[in-house]
């Protein structure tokens, strides 16, 4: 199938430039204004479908190869990305794509409609191994140790609806290596997100950890709606429901109740500010459930409400050192109702850069009735003490984390410690 450039490109014109007004200037010296293909050649050059030769000529009578034709078809298809093509134009586009399918594939151009739409869905994820060892001393002096080995596969697709809206999700599957058991893939989160200038909306089931550094609350997901407005100063409002059962923190705080089918109404409002090296937030959380009434979250076991306020912030000293802290109090609980921490960070592993690393030292005090799912994975719940840790990028997109906590139980005043290790593979 041999064609001259003139006949080939006027054929491709309906794909690359039909429905446009021919008002483009002709960049080629050998195509005069009175040539029958002048308008088509000029428009195709403007659209980037043809580029001509280095000497500024078009050489319209020169025979072309299949590869050269495929390049022009690919450029014409790219010009129609996101534009509805119908009728004869659509039929010709399909014929050209079929005719030059092998060449287009070699050029990395997706031809089928399914593939063209598939690039609107992007997949990220991680595979990770986590080891934890909790060591506790009882009142009588006996010591216990509980180890966990877990593998996790996490997939996080993002589908584009339009330039402002996306649908996002999280799917998890885990395996307990000590018991040689595994879970089926579970849909953990799914939500629609609209991003506008200084305005964001989330609708569905999504992560509700307050969006600032050093928060101690809500390392979990909840169902509802969240709205964030502002730029340097941002206000975020959330309202919805959160599942209290099967949560790692609430398993300890609620005890056997955590195995029940329990959910709470949850509302939160946060005001955060970030400028330069300084960041800070004030937030309030309100949740209601009968579970709180019987577990110690509520005063005298009579109220069914969790109501806590939190302040947190951080400051960077140059590019490598940062000091941060947080304090939270549940006004509805009688005891173990306070939590706080201060942390000094140095650098930090960057998953894309092999050899980068970071380290931190921190002091933590986490009362079990002060938080819902504490957003810390080194300290034990209802304890206070010191934590140290570090991370290192072993290879590109492969990061290792090690953390150690040593302190005392807020109830028994006995020693507690925790060892945490994790290797993450990002893709």
N, C-alpha and C positions, 0 to 999 in steps of 0.2 A: 504494500500500500504506500505508494510514493505520491507526494503532493508538493507543489511549490508553496512557498511561504504565503503568497497572496491567497491562493485558494484555501489552504488549510486554516488560515487565521480568519478569513471571512466566514468560514464554517463555524469556527470556534467563537465567533463574535456573539452569537445569540446566547452563548453560555456566559461569556465574560463581560459583555458590555451592552447587550440588548436591554431595552427599557431605560437607557440613559440618553441624554441629549448630547449630540456630537458637537461639542464646542471646544474640544481640546486642541492645543497647538501641536503641530506635527514636528517631532524632533529629528526626522530623517531627511537627509539632503537629497536622496534619490527617489523620493515620493512627492511629485509635484502636486500642487493644490487642485489641479484639474483631473487628477487620476481617479478612476472609478472607485478605488478602495481607500482613498485618502481619509475620509471620515472614520472608517473602521480601524485603519492602522493607527491613526492619531489617538483614538479612544483607548484602544488596547494598550498602547504605549503608556498612556496616562494611568491606566489601571494596573500597570506592572505585569501584564501578561506577556508582552514582548519587550526586549531590551535592545535589539539590534546588535551591531558590531562596534568594535572599538573606534573605528574611523568615522562613526556617525551615520553610517549607511544602513539600509534595511535589507537590500539584496533580495527583493521580492520574487525573482524568477529562479532563485537557487533551490535545488531539491533539498529536502530535510530528511533526517533519520527518524526512526520511530522514537528514539530517546528524546530528541529535540521536541518532537510533537508532544510526547508525554509530559515534558517539563511545562510546556505552554498550557496543556490541559490542566495540570496540577495547579498552575497559577490561576487559571480561570475558575477552577473549583474553589480555591481559597477565597477568591473575590465574592463568591456566592455563599460563603459560610454564614449561616444564620439568616439567609434570605430565602423566602419561599419562591421556588421556581416551578412553573406549571406549564401545561400545554406542550407545544412543540419544543420549547426550550428545555423542559424537563426530559422529554424523550431523547433529545440530542445529547444532553448531559449524560444520561444513562448509557447511550450507545458509545460515546467517547470513553467513558469509564470502563465499559466492558471491553472495547477494542484494545485499550492500552492498559488493561488491568495488571499484567505482569510488570510492565515498566513502572507503573504508579506504585505498585507494592515495593519495588526496588528503591524507589524514591522515598519510601516511608509514608506515602499518602494512603489514608484509609478510604476504601472505595464504597463498601456496602453501607446502606442506610443505617444498619445496626451499629456498625463501627463508628460512623460519623456522629451518632447520638451518644455512643458510649463514652466519648471523651468529655461529656458533660458530667460524668460520674467519676470521682477520684477516690482512690482507696489509700488510706494510711493504716498503720497498725504497729503492733509490737508482739514479740514473743519474749517471755521473761521467766526467769527462775528466781524464786524468793525463798530464803531460809530465815526463820525466826526461832529464837530460843529464849523463853521466859523463865527466869529463875526466881523463886520466892522462898522466903523463910517464914515458917509458921510461928505462932506464939510460943509453942513448946520447943522451938529451936530446930525442928526438923526442916529439911530443905527439899524442895521439889523442883523439877525441871520439865517444861513442856516444849517440845520441838515441833516445828511444822516445815514441811518441804512442799512447795507448790509450783507447778508450771501453769502459766497463763498464756493463752492466745487471745489477742484483742484485735478486732478489725473495726475501722472507723471510716465508713464511706461518707462522702459529701456529694450531693447531687445538686446541680445548678438549675434553678427555676427561671431566673432572669438575673440581670446585673445586680439586683439588690437582695433577692431572696434565695436561700438554699435550704435543702432538707439534709439534716445530719443524723447520724446514728452511731451506736456503739454495740458491738456484739462480743461477748466473752465466752470462753470455754476454759475450764481449769481442770487440773489433775492433782490429786493428793498422792505424792510419791510414797509416803510412808504406808498408806493403805492400798496403793495401786488401784485407786478409783478415779473416775473422771466424770465431768458433767457434760451434758449436751450444750450446744451453742445456745446461749440465751441473749435475747434482745434486752440490753440494759438501759439504753437510752434511745429516743427518737424524738426529734423536734424540728420545727421550721424556724428559721432565723432570718430576720430582715435587718440589713445593715444600711443605714443612711448616715449622712453627715451629722455627727454629734447625736445620733439617735439609734438605738438598737432594740429589737423586739425578739423574744423567744417564746414559742408556744409548743407545749408537749411535755416530754419527760427528759430532763437535762441535768447536768451537774449544777449544784446550787452552792458550792463553796464560794464564799464572798470573794469577789474578784480583786484582791489586793494581796500584797505580801504579808506573811506571818499570821494570817487568820487561824484561829484555833477551832473554828466551827465548820461542820458540814462537809466532810470528805465523802459525799454521797450524791445521789440523784433524787429529784422530786418531780412530781407532775403538776404542771400549772402554767403560769405566765409570768414573764419578767420583762420589765421595761427599764432601759438605761438611757439617760439623757445627760448631755454635757460633754466637755472636752477635757480640760485640765481638772476642772471640778465636775464630778459625775455623781448623779443620784440614781440609785437602783432600787426598784420596788419589786418584790416577788409575792405571789399568793398562790397556794396550791395545797397538795397533799404529799406527805412523806411516809414511807413504810418504815415502821419501827422494828419489824421482825427480821431476824437473821443478820443484823448489823453487828460488826465486830465489837464496836464500843458498847452498844446497847446490850449485847449479850452479857457483858460484865455488870453493867449498871442495872438492867432490868431483871437479870437472872432468868428464871424459867419463863417469865412473861414474854421474853424475846422470841419464844417459839410459837407464840400465838399469832393469829392473823390480825395484827394491830397496825393501824395507820393513824396519823395525826394531821390535823389542819395546821398549816404552817404559813406564816407571813413574816416578811423581813423587809427592812428598809435600811439602806446604807448610803452614806455620803462620803465620797473619797476624793482626795486631791493628790495630784502628782505633777511636779514641776522640777526639772533639773534632777538633782540628787535626792530630793526629799519626796516622800510619799506617806500618806496617812489616811486613816479611815475611822469613822464612827458608825456603828451599826446596832440595830435592835432586832431581836428575834422573838416571835411569839408563836407558841404551838399549843394545841389543846388535844388531849386524849385521856381516856380513863386509865391508861397505862401509867401515866405520870402520878396519878392519885395514890397508887399502891406501891410504887417503887422507891419513894423517897425524894423524887424531884420536887414535890409540892410540900408546902409548909404543913406540918402536922398531919400529912396524908389526907387532907380534905379538899385540896384544890386539884383541878385537872389541867392546870396551865403551866407551861414552861415559858418564862419571860426573862430573857437575858440581854444585857447590853455589852458591847465590846468596843474597845479602842485599840488600834494597832498602827504601826508605822515603821519606817526604815529610813536610813540616811547612808548614802554612799560617800566614802572618803576616797576620792579618786576613782579609778576604774576597777580596782581589785578588792577593796575592803568595804564591807557594809555592816552596819549595826542595826538590828531590828528588835522589835518587841511587841507584845500584845497582853492585854488584860481583859478578862471577861468575868461577869458575875450574873448568876441566876437569882433574881430577886424573889422568886417564888419558892425556893428551897431553903430548908433550915440549916443544912450542913453539907459539907463537901461542895459548896456552891460557888467556889472561886477557882479560876484557872489563869495562869499567866506564864510568860516565858520571855527570855532575852537571849539573843543569838548573835554571834559574831561570825561573819562569813568571809572567806578568802577565795577569790577567783571562783571557778566553777567549771565542771566538765561541759564541753560543747560537743554534742553527739556527731556533728559533721566534721570535727577536727580531731584526728588521732593525736594522742599525747596530751591533750588538755586535761586539766584536773582542778579540783577544788577541795576545800576542807572547812569545817566549822566546829565551834564549841558553843554549847548552850546550857542554860539552866531552865528547867521546866517544873511547874507545879500544876497538876491537872486534877482538880476535884471531879469525881465522876458524875455529880449532878449539876455541874456547871456547863456541860457541853452536850450536844447531840452529835455523835460520831466525831470525836476529836480529830482534827486535821494534822496529826503528827503520827509518824510510824516508828519513832525510836522509843519514846517513853511509855511505860505501862500506865494504864488508867488508874486514877486514884493514888497517885504517887508523886513524889518530888525528888529531884536530884539533877545530876549533871549528865550531859550527853556530848559525845564527840563523834565526828564522822567525816567521810571523804568520798569523792567520786573520781573516776578516771576513765577516759575514753580509750579503750583497748585498741579498737580499730574504728574506722568510720562507721557510725551508726551502731556502735556496740559500747555500752557504758556499764561499768561496775560500780556498785555502791556498797559501802560498809559503814555501819553505825553501832555505837555502843552506849547504853544508858546504865547508870548506877545510882541508886537512891534508896528511899525508904517508903513503905506503904503508909498512907495517911491515916489508916485505921489502926493497924497493929504496931506501927513504928518499927517494924522489922525490915531487914534488907530485901531489896528487890533489884533485879537487873534484867537487861534485855540485850540480846545480840541480834542484829539485823543485817542480812546480806542479800544483794540482788544484782543480777546481770540482765540487762535489757538489750534486745536486738530490735532496732527500729527499721521499718520498711515503708 
